[in-house]
Amino acid sequence: MFAEHVNNAAKAAELNTYIDNGTDVFMLIYMSGCGPCNAARPEWAKLEHTLGGQYGKKKPYKFIVADVNKDFSHLIHKIKQPVNSFPTILYVSGNKIENYEDSSINDKRRDVDCFMNWIESHVSKIEAVSNLKETNKRHRRSRKLVRRPKKLGKRKVSQNYLNMNGGRTKRRKYK
């Protein structure tokens, strides 16, 4: 997985080379100053962190997640018609272009979980998800992040308990 921020002509050309080489590309086309775009872009940016750990960031990339400024979207070869609604979220694979709004997933909110479901529905077709060894490695890593409570030593007796029992900490046994 590779994240690309297309905000100049050179980056658009680089994205075109990935598309021409057959790499699958998921792109968010945004417009500066657009309210819905400003709401969707931070969620889209979270994909770099969440999917980067799962699919790796080394070449050859399994897929690319890109955010494209609308001023440079016309430089992308596969986008034939002009983009008029923002944000536009597309999946480009070979000659196939799928709009996020027209996809087969049920939940189409613009948050990181829905974006991940949409991407993983396509990525699972590209390549099976990680093997068991890597899954176990991720599981061990996630277990280290969970903080466990420290074991408590002897029970501390509260001052109220001492006052109630006349300063004694043990109960008396009556005969």
C-alpha positions, -999 to +999 in steps of 0.1 A: +000+000+000+013+034-009-002+068-002+001+095-029-008+132-025-014+146-060-010+183-058+012+190-088+017+178-124+048+157-115+028+137-089-001+133-114+024+118-139+038+095-112+003+083-104-003+077-142+027+054-143+013+033-115-020+031-132-004+022-166+016-005-149-016-022-136-015-011-100-049-007-085-056+029-073-082+042-049-084+080-052-103+108-035-107+138-057-112+169-036-116+206-040-100+231-017-125+250+004-153+223-001-170+214+032-177+178+025-142+174+011-127+189+043-147+164+063-137+133+042-100+141+037-089+134+074-108+101+073-092+092+040-057+102+054-062+076+082-061+049+056-024+054+052-018+044+088-044+017+091-039-001+058-001+006+057+005-016+087-016-044+073-005-045+037+030-030+040+046+000+024+073-018+004+075-022-034+058-038-053+027-020-040-005-041-039-025-009-043-023+029-040-044+052-020-043+087-034-059+121-028-060+142-059-066+180-060-093+187-086-070+211-104-048+181-114-075+155-119-077+161-156-041+150-159-050+114-148-054+094-180-082+070-169-105+098-158-123+105-191-151+129-181-146+160-160-153+156-123-182+179-112-191+167-077-168+168-048-155+147-031-154+120-058-140+087-047-129+063-074-114+028-078-093+025-109-081-010-121-070-015-157-100-003-178-124-005-149-135+026-130-159+023-100-174+052-081-176+047-043-212+058-044-221+032-070-202+003-052-218-028-039-210-022-002-240-014+020-227+013+042-214+043+022-206+068+050-174+087+045-155+074+074-123+053+077-142+021+085-164+023+054-135+033+032-116+002+046-145-021+039-147-008+003-110-011-003-107-046+013-136-058-008-114-051-039-081-060-024-093-095-014-100-101-051-064-089-059-046-111-034-055-131-004-050-113+029-018-120+049-008-155+057-012-171+092+023-163+103+019-126+097-015-126+113-001-142+144+027-116+145+002-088+143-018-105+171+012-107+194+020-070+186-015-059+195-014-079+227+017-060+238-002-027+235-029-038+260-021-026+294-029-050+322-036-039+357-008-043+382-012-069+409-022-054+442-002-063+473-017-066+507-051-049+511-048-015+525-072-009+553-092+023+552-092+047+582-130+044+585-127+006+589-101+011+617-124+036+634-154+012+632-135-017+647-117+001+674-083+002+656-083-036+651-077-049+616-087-085+623-121-097+634-124-112+668-137-147+672-164-149+698-168-181+718 
